[in-house]
Amino acid sequence: QLQLVQSGGGLVQAGGSLNVSCVAFDDGSMVYDMGWYRQSPGKGREAVAISGWDGERIIYLDSVKGRFTISRDFTKKTVHLQMNSLKPEDTAAYYCYADASPSAWGQGIQVAVSS
């Protein structure tokens, strides 16, 4: 079964940058889409950035376009999210996601942006 281990995140002032990373440990199972979701208190989980299985399709949440960049290493089964020009509304727990069989979620990591 796929296991996702996250790192990064933290606290930064508005306008600053942070990076979150995710490594997939598995038994050789196929991983399709891979990306990041986030959830803030009182809100549902939303997709922030998704990297498609073909390496070409990338989807961003409208509010992060131009500020966040997702990158993926298919060989190492890692995915990273570089977050620039952070805003207080980006504060949330960020979760790595992998579309596999079965799908998997990371443990979550906190990103906090102060105004």
C-alpha distance (Angstrom), angle and dihedral (degrees) to the residues before:
residue distance angle dihedral
Q1 . . .
L2 3.77 . .
Q3 3.81 116.9 .
L4 3.79 121.2 -164.3
V5 3.79 120.6 -157.0
Q6 3.78 119.1 -168.4
S7 3.79 132.5 -159.8
G8 3.77 138.5 175.0
G9 3.77 126.6 42.8
G10 3.79 122.6 114.7
L11 3.78 138.8 139.0
V12 3.79 125.4 -41.0
Q13 3.77 138.4 161.1
A14 3.78 120.4 -106.4
G15 3.78 110.7 -78.4
G16 3.77 92.6 29.9
S17 3.79 131.0 113.9
L18 3.78 136.9 -117.9
N19 3.76 136.5 174.9
V20 3.79 130.3 -147.1
S21 3.78 123.4 -166.8
C22 3.77 135.8 -167.7
V23 3.79 131.6 -163.8
A24 3.78 122.7 -164.1
F25 3.78 117.3 -143.3
D26 3.77 114.5 -168.7
D27 3.74 148.3 139.6
G28 3.77 94.1 -99.7
S29 3.76 98.5 -73.1
M30 3.79 118.2 156.8
V31 3.80 116.7 -99.1
Y32 3.80 117.9 -155.9
D33 3.80 120.7 174.5
M34 3.77 115.3 12.9
G35 3.74 129.3 -177.1
W36 3.77 152.4 108.2
Y37 3.79 136.7 -61.6
R38 3.76 129.0 -179.6
Q39 3.76 137.3 -157.0
S40 3.78 129.1 -167.6
P41 3.83 125.0 -167.9
G42 3.78 112.5 -71.6
K43 3.78 94.0 9.7
G44 3.77 135.4 96.5
R45 3.78 124.2 -108.7
E46 3.80 112.4 -87.3
A47 3.78 132.2 -166.5
V48 3.80 111.1 -111.7
A49 3.80 103.2 176.4
I50 3.79 132.0 -8.3
S51 3.79 128.7 -169.0
G52 3.78 113.0 -155.2
W53 3.80 124.2 -132.0
D54 3.79 91.3 -110.1
G55 3.80 94.0 60.0
E56 3.78 91.3 -123.7
R57 3.77 107.1 74.4
I58 3.80 112.2 79.8
I59 3.77 123.6 170.2
Y60 3.79 126.1 -166.9
L61 3.77 132.2 -170.1
D62 3.81 105.7 -109.1
S63 3.79 93.6 -120.2
V64 3.83 93.2 57.6
K65 3.80 99.5 43.3
G66 3.78 111.1 125.3
R67 3.80 92.0 15.9
F68 3.82 105.2 59.9
T69 3.79 127.1 53.2
I70 3.78 125.7 -166.7
S71 3.78 120.4 -156.1
R72 3.77 129.6 -178.4
D73 3.78 137.0 -165.3
F74 3.79 108.3 -155.1
T75 3.78 94.4 -169.3
K76 3.78 95.4 51.2
K77 3.81 93.3 34.8
T78 3.76 92.8 -129.6
V79 3.77 131.6 138.3
H80 3.78 128.0 -167.2
L81 3.77 134.2 -167.9
Q82 3.79 118.0 -155.4
M83 3.78 109.6 -161.8
N84 3.79 118.8 -163.8
S85 3.79 132.7 174.8
L86 3.78 89.3 22.7
K87 3.79 119.4 -160.5
P88 3.80 130.1 -157.8
E89 3.80 88.7 -110.2
D90 3.82 88.5 63.6
T91 3.80 88.4 68.8
A92 3.79 107.7 119.9
A93 3.76 146.3 107.3
Y94 3.79 107.6 -79.1
Y95 3.79 119.9 -146.7
C96 3.77 129.0 -163.8
Y97 3.80 114.4 -137.8
A98 3.79 131.9 -164.8
D99 3.77 124.8 -170.4
A100 3.78 101.5 -141.4
S101 3.78 136.8 125.5
P102 2.95 97.9 -57.0
S103 3.79 103.4 13.2
A104 3.78 117.9 -123.0
W105 3.78 140.2 -150.7
G106 3.78 130.4 -155.0
Q107 3.77 122.1 -123.6
G108 3.79 93.6 -100.8
I109 3.78 128.3 -111.7
Q110 3.77 129.6 -143.2
V111 3.78 123.6 -116.1
A112 3.80 115.0 -174.1
V113 3.79 124.5 -176.2
S114 3.78 118.7 -169.2
S115 3.77 122.8 -154.2
